[in-house]
């Protein structure tokens, strides 16, 4: 069993020492947010989606994020090229199926990408995860989840087996699943879902941790614990959702071992 507080802090120190380069093919809405979050964590972001350079770019990065938030055919072409290049080099791929279940095109695109190359981690909200497993059962409100995270545990377990990967489900309680084990992370704050891009931020932080640890499961747990603790600290200083964004970045930047030891809320689901 993971010693989550101490192991997560050690992984954070490795990120700050090695400054992994995270390549994000992501959406227009969150580029600034996620780039700043990676910098605050200690990683280094790069945003490149052109089909003319993604294969070459992937060769110099440590991990790849695929986020389908603002879809276009040209971007999907770039995602496919980047994923194949990352797979050939053994670079971890983290997929965020933003809004899967909202439209047929979006759901089918997410499934197409999952079948393009082996991914290390799928990270999404409950409705997105359920839609990837059984689209007719999922209900979404655009990119927001209509389901509670615990409702997606079975779908996450099945997807983990189907794609031989880790599945990270975000919600009031986050669930991180791989074949044979499931962890629940109860860190976080109600203000967090009201801030644009924090779900996508969880994805890039997951990728940063995946870049410096061989276990995608440990990386996913560490990322969600880190997100949740930073959110709790930020909310304690924020006056609303505007200042919450800034406080969250500051909290990420200043996380300490004491924060992990005192605030981590993780349990293994038997």
ZATI-426241 format. One record per residue (C-alpha): z, x, y; residue number from 1. Coordinates in Angstrom, 3 decimals. Layout:
BEGIN
<nuti <Z, X, Y>, NUM>
...
END
This chain:
BEGIN
<nuti <0.000, 0.000, 0.000>, 1>
<nuti <-0.853, 1.214, 3.490>, 2>
<nuti <1.929, 2.485, 5.725>, 3>
<nuti <0.185, 0.670, 8.537>, 4>
<nuti <2.083, 1.754, 11.688>, 5>
<nuti <2.106, 5.467, 10.919>, 6>
<nuti <-1.357, 5.575, 9.329>, 7>
<nuti <-2.923, 3.646, 12.189>, 8>
<nuti <-1.402, 5.948, 14.775>, 9>
<nuti <-2.681, 8.993, 12.890>, 10>
<nuti <-6.162, 7.455, 12.848>, 11>
<nuti <-5.911, 6.816, 16.587>, 12>
<nuti <-5.043, 10.488, 17.134>, 13>
<nuti <-8.114, 11.479, 15.092>, 14>
<nuti <-10.301, 9.279, 17.262>, 15>
<nuti <-8.890, 10.873, 20.398>, 16>
<nuti <-9.412, 14.359, 18.963>, 17>
<nuti <-12.891, 13.881, 17.493>, 18>
<nuti <-14.304, 11.360, 19.989>, 19>
<nuti <-16.735, 9.739, 17.521>, 20>
<nuti <-20.027, 8.512, 18.938>, 21>
<nuti <-20.463, 4.783, 18.316>, 22>
<nuti <-23.988, 3.400, 18.540>, 23>
<nuti <-24.020, -0.290, 19.477>, 24>
<nuti <-27.031, -2.559, 19.278>, 25>
<nuti <-25.159, -5.381, 20.917>, 26>
<nuti <-25.519, -8.234, 23.372>, 27>
<nuti <-25.984, -8.219, 27.135>, 28>
<nuti <-22.764, -10.141, 27.719>, 29>
<nuti <-20.396, -7.510, 26.358>, 30>
<nuti <-22.004, -4.114, 26.848>, 31>
<nuti <-19.761, -3.073, 29.722>, 32>
<nuti <-16.618, -4.474, 28.072>, 33>
<nuti <-17.163, -2.794, 24.743>, 34>
<nuti <-18.250, 0.530, 26.220>, 35>
<nuti <-15.081, 0.670, 28.320>, 36>
<nuti <-12.923, -0.309, 25.354>, 37>
<nuti <-14.359, 2.521, 23.262>, 38>
<nuti <-13.684, 4.982, 26.072>, 39>
<nuti <-10.137, 3.669, 26.466>, 40>
<nuti <-9.537, 4.104, 22.741>, 41>
<nuti <-10.850, 7.662, 22.846>, 42>
<nuti <-14.296, 7.185, 21.300>, 43>
<nuti <-17.690, 7.574, 22.948>, 44>
<nuti <-20.173, 4.678, 23.321>, 45>
<nuti <-23.930, 4.625, 23.380>, 46>
<nuti <-26.013, 1.475, 23.810>, 47>
<nuti <-29.578, 1.820, 22.601>, 48>
<nuti <-31.769, -0.887, 21.103>, 49>
<nuti <-35.382, 0.124, 21.743>, 50>
<nuti <-37.486, 0.341, 18.584>, 51>
<nuti <-38.996, 3.510, 20.089>, 52>
<nuti <-35.743, 5.459, 19.760>, 53>
<nuti <-33.167, 3.741, 17.534>, 54>
<nuti <-34.021, 5.692, 14.387>, 55>
<nuti <-33.802, 9.006, 16.237>, 56>
<nuti <-30.629, 7.943, 18.039>, 57>
<nuti <-28.850, 6.955, 14.854>, 58>
<nuti <-29.243, 10.496, 13.535>, 59>
<nuti <-26.783, 11.818, 16.139>, 60>
<nuti <-24.074, 9.123, 15.969>, 61>
<nuti <-21.047, 8.659, 13.719>, 62>
<nuti <-21.202, 4.907, 13.172>, 63>
<nuti <-23.465, 1.942, 13.945>, 64>
<nuti <-22.591, -1.522, 15.285>, 65>
<nuti <-25.013, -4.427, 14.816>, 66>
<nuti <-24.106, -7.422, 16.995>, 67>
<nuti <-26.448, -10.443, 17.113>, 68>
<nuti <-24.956, -12.115, 20.192>, 69>
<nuti <-28.154, -12.248, 22.278>, 70>
<nuti <-30.939, -12.413, 19.736>, 71>
<nuti <-34.601, -11.593, 20.205>, 72>
<nuti <-37.260, -10.685, 17.669>, 73>
<nuti <-37.765, -7.239, 19.190>, 74>
<nuti <-34.062, -6.471, 19.010>, 75>
<nuti <-33.922, -7.583, 15.392>, 76>
<nuti <-36.736, -5.144, 14.627>, 77>
<nuti <-34.649, -2.397, 16.205>, 78>
<nuti <-31.585, -3.448, 14.219>, 79>
<nuti <-33.510, -3.228, 10.942>, 80>
<nuti <-34.870, 0.232, 11.795>, 81>
<nuti <-31.444, 1.482, 12.875>, 82>
<nuti <-29.704, 0.132, 9.778>, 83>
<nuti <-32.195, 1.763, 7.438>, 84>
<nuti <-31.826, 5.080, 9.262>, 85>
<nuti <-28.020, 4.828, 9.180>, 86>
<nuti <-28.045, 3.983, 5.490>, 87>
<nuti <-30.248, 6.983, 4.720>, 88>
<nuti <-27.781, 9.254, 6.506>, 89>
<nuti <-24.650, 7.601, 5.070>, 90>
<nuti <-23.416, 6.382, 8.463>, 91>
<nuti <-21.015, 3.393, 8.313>, 92>
<nuti <-22.500, 0.112, 9.552>, 93>
<nuti <-20.370, -2.672, 11.055>, 94>
<nuti <-22.038, -6.067, 11.446>, 95>
<nuti <-20.855, -8.787, 13.829>, 96>
<nuti <-22.666, -12.076, 13.021>, 97>
<nuti <-21.995, -13.607, 16.443>, 98>
<nuti <-22.589, -17.354, 16.432>, 99>
<nuti <-23.750, -17.482, 12.817>, 100>
<nuti <-23.821, -21.136, 11.831>, 101>
<nuti <-24.845, -22.323, 15.289>, 102>
<nuti <-28.587, -22.241, 14.513>, 103>
<nuti <-30.696, -21.665, 11.438>, 104>
<nuti <-32.392, -18.664, 13.053>, 105>
<nuti <-29.084, -17.015, 13.880>, 106>
<nuti <-27.612, -17.583, 10.419>, 107>
<nuti <-30.754, -16.412, 8.644>, 108>
<nuti <-30.961, -13.323, 10.850>, 109>
<nuti <-27.400, -12.363, 9.977>, 110>
<nuti <-28.146, -12.753, 6.269>, 111>
<nuti <-31.386, -10.782, 6.615>, 112>
<nuti <-29.518, -7.903, 8.222>, 113>
<nuti <-26.834, -7.960, 5.540>, 114>
<nuti <-29.596, -7.554, 2.967>, 115>
<nuti <-31.358, -4.785, 4.906>, 116>
<nuti <-28.863, -2.013, 4.140>, 117>
<nuti <-25.364, -1.560, 2.789>, 118>
<nuti <-22.805, -2.370, 5.473>, 119>
<nuti <-19.242, -1.095, 5.457>, 120>
<nuti <-17.612, -4.000, 7.307>, 121>
<nuti <-18.499, -7.526, 8.376>, 122>
<nuti <-16.328, -8.630, 11.312>, 123>
<nuti <-16.425, -12.155, 12.662>, 124>
<nuti <-14.487, -15.314, 13.389>, 125>
<nuti <-13.747, -17.923, 10.734>, 126>
<nuti <-16.782, -20.141, 11.380>, 127>
<nuti <-19.129, -17.153, 11.321>, 128>
<nuti <-17.712, -15.898, 8.032>, 129>
<nuti <-17.824, -19.342, 6.419>, 130>
<nuti <-21.416, -19.857, 7.576>, 131>
<nuti <-22.517, -16.602, 5.948>, 132>
<nuti <-21.082, -17.775, 2.662>, 133>
<nuti <-21.879, -21.495, 2.810>, 134>
<nuti <-23.664, -22.492, 6.008>, 135>
<nuti <-23.498, -26.239, 5.419>, 136>
<nuti <-19.676, -26.046, 5.413>, 137>
<nuti <-19.330, -24.262, 8.746>, 138>
<nuti <-18.879, -25.827, 12.165>, 139>
<nuti <-19.220, -23.778, 15.335>, 140>
<nuti <-18.982, -24.268, 19.075>, 141>
<nuti <-21.569, -21.698, 20.154>, 142>
<nuti <-19.879, -18.362, 19.569>, 143>
<nuti <-16.406, -19.922, 19.215>, 144>
<nuti <-14.828, -20.721, 15.888>, 145>
<nuti <-14.232, -24.322, 14.871>, 146>
<nuti <-12.096, -23.152, 11.948>, 147>
<nuti <-8.741, -21.439, 11.591>, 148>
<nuti <-8.908, -17.940, 10.145>, 149>
<nuti <-6.986, -18.857, 6.992>, 150>
<nuti <-9.737, -21.363, 6.153>, 151>
<nuti <-12.169, -18.456, 5.815>, 152>
<nuti <-10.174, -16.335, 3.352>, 153>
<nuti <-12.029, -17.575, 0.277>, 154>
<nuti <-15.428, -17.143, 1.959>, 155>
<nuti <-14.386, -13.630, 3.037>, 156>
<nuti <-13.365, -12.756, -0.514>, 157>
<nuti <-16.688, -13.988, -1.880>, 158>
<nuti <-18.693, -12.138, 0.783>, 159>
<nuti <-16.731, -8.956, 0.070>, 160>
<nuti <-17.812, -9.201, -3.572>, 161>
<nuti <-21.381, -10.237, -2.773>, 162>
<nuti <-22.060, -7.436, -0.300>, 163>
<nuti <-19.594, -4.886, -1.709>, 164>
<nuti <-17.990, -4.440, 1.694>, 165>
<nuti <-14.881, -5.203, 3.731>, 166>
<nuti <-14.713, -8.505, 5.615>, 167>
<nuti <-12.526, -8.789, 8.724>, 168>
<nuti <-11.804, -12.338, 9.922>, 169>
<nuti <-10.352, -12.675, 13.410>, 170>
<nuti <-8.141, -15.517, 14.594>, 171>
<nuti <-4.544, -16.302, 15.462>, 172>
<nuti <-3.851, -14.299, 12.305>, 173>
<nuti <-6.502, -11.778, 11.304>, 174>
<nuti <-7.379, -11.345, 7.628>, 175>
<nuti <-8.912, -8.160, 6.275>, 176>
<nuti <-10.407, -8.528, 2.814>, 177>
<nuti <-11.932, -6.287, 0.200>, 178>
<nuti <-12.231, -6.708, -3.538>, 179>
<nuti <-8.687, -6.726, -4.888>, 180>
<nuti <-6.672, -6.895, -1.672>, 181>
<nuti <-6.159, -8.926, 1.488>, 182>
<nuti <-4.001, -8.022, 4.488>, 183>
<nuti <-2.868, -10.387, 7.242>, 184>
<nuti <-2.404, -9.058, 10.777>, 185>
<nuti <-0.292, -11.302, 13.009>, 186>
<nuti <-0.577, -9.243, 16.196>, 187>
<nuti <-2.271, -10.663, 19.276>, 188>
<nuti <-1.762, -13.128, 22.126>, 189>
<nuti <-3.177, -16.581, 23.070>, 190>
<nuti <-4.802, -15.132, 26.208>, 191>
<nuti <-7.110, -12.940, 24.153>, 192>
<nuti <-9.648, -15.610, 23.064>, 193>
<nuti <-10.062, -16.603, 26.725>, 194>
<nuti <-11.384, -13.174, 27.701>, 195>
<nuti <-15.137, -12.690, 27.300>, 196>
<nuti <-16.075, -10.103, 24.734>, 197>
<nuti <-12.771, -9.356, 23.041>, 198>
<nuti <-14.182, -10.431, 19.677>, 199>
<nuti <-17.056, -8.003, 20.143>, 200>
<nuti <-14.528, -5.417, 21.283>, 201>
<nuti <-12.735, -5.809, 17.956>, 202>
<nuti <-16.032, -4.965, 16.279>, 203>
<nuti <-16.659, -1.736, 18.173>, 204>
<nuti <-13.059, -0.614, 17.696>, 205>
<nuti <-13.496, -1.295, 13.990>, 206>
<nuti <-16.552, 0.942, 14.057>, 207>
<nuti <-14.650, 3.702, 15.857>, 208>
<nuti <-11.967, 3.714, 13.177>, 209>
<nuti <-14.632, 3.571, 10.446>, 210>
<nuti <-16.220, 6.680, 11.936>, 211>
<nuti <-13.177, 8.844, 11.217>, 212>
<nuti <-11.846, 7.447, 7.915>, 213>
<nuti <-13.554, 7.141, 4.552>, 214>
<nuti <-11.839, 3.813, 3.811>, 215>
<nuti <-13.528, 0.870, 5.577>, 216>
<nuti <-10.520, -1.259, 4.615>, 217>
<nuti <-8.022, 1.036, 6.347>, 218>
<nuti <-10.336, 1.248, 9.339>, 219>
<nuti <-10.590, -2.536, 9.637>, 220>
<nuti <-6.830, -3.024, 9.340>, 221>
<nuti <-6.161, -0.280, 11.887>, 222>
<nuti <-8.640, -1.772, 14.347>, 223>
<nuti <-7.188, -5.282, 14.215>, 224>
<nuti <-3.612, -3.995, 14.510>, 225>
<nuti <-4.672, -1.893, 17.495>, 226>
<nuti <-6.467, -4.844, 19.109>, 227>
<nuti <-3.494, -7.117, 18.611>, 228>
<nuti <-0.874, -4.704, 19.898>, 229>
<nuti <-2.959, -3.827, 22.954>, 230>
<nuti <-3.412, -7.543, 23.595>, 231>
<nuti <0.318, -8.199, 23.416>, 232>
<nuti <1.105, -5.344, 25.795>, 233>
<nuti <-1.673, -6.425, 28.179>, 234>
<nuti <-0.517, -10.043, 28.229>, 235>
<nuti <3.009, -8.970, 29.147>, 236>
<nuti <1.616, -7.575, 32.426>, 237>
<nuti <-1.343, -9.874, 33.101>, 238>
<nuti <-1.307, -12.721, 35.635>, 239>
<nuti <-4.320, -14.458, 34.084>, 240>
<nuti <-7.547, -13.779, 32.232>, 241>
<nuti <-8.968, -11.597, 35.020>, 242>
<nuti <-6.145, -9.092, 35.037>, 243>
<nuti <-5.907, -9.431, 31.250>, 244>
<nuti <-9.218, -7.597, 30.915>, 245>
<nuti <-7.994, -4.641, 32.953>, 246>
<nuti <-4.544, -4.600, 31.396>, 247>
<nuti <-6.112, -4.588, 27.938>, 248>
<nuti <-8.095, -1.437, 28.698>, 249>
<nuti <-5.000, 0.234, 30.130>, 250>
<nuti <-2.958, -0.759, 27.081>, 251>
<nuti <-5.596, 0.716, 24.744>, 252>
<nuti <-5.632, 3.921, 26.732>, 253>
<nuti <-1.854, 4.314, 26.592>, 254>
<nuti <-0.990, 3.231, 23.045>, 255>
<nuti <1.802, 5.291, 21.535>, 256>
<nuti <3.329, 5.799, 18.126>, 257>
<nuti <6.360, 3.810, 19.314>, 258>
<nuti <4.102, 0.829, 20.070>, 259>
<nuti <2.804, 0.837, 16.498>, 260>
<nuti <6.253, 1.321, 14.972>, 261>
<nuti <7.836, -1.463, 17.030>, 262>
<nuti <5.049, -4.036, 17.231>, 263>
<nuti <2.929, -3.915, 14.049>, 264>
<nuti <2.966, -7.224, 12.145>, 265>
<nuti <1.127, -6.782, 8.843>, 266>
<nuti <1.659, -8.182, 5.367>, 267>
<nuti <-0.257, -8.017, 2.152>, 268>
<nuti <-1.453, -11.346, 0.735>, 269>
<nuti <-0.894, -11.537, -3.018>, 270>
END
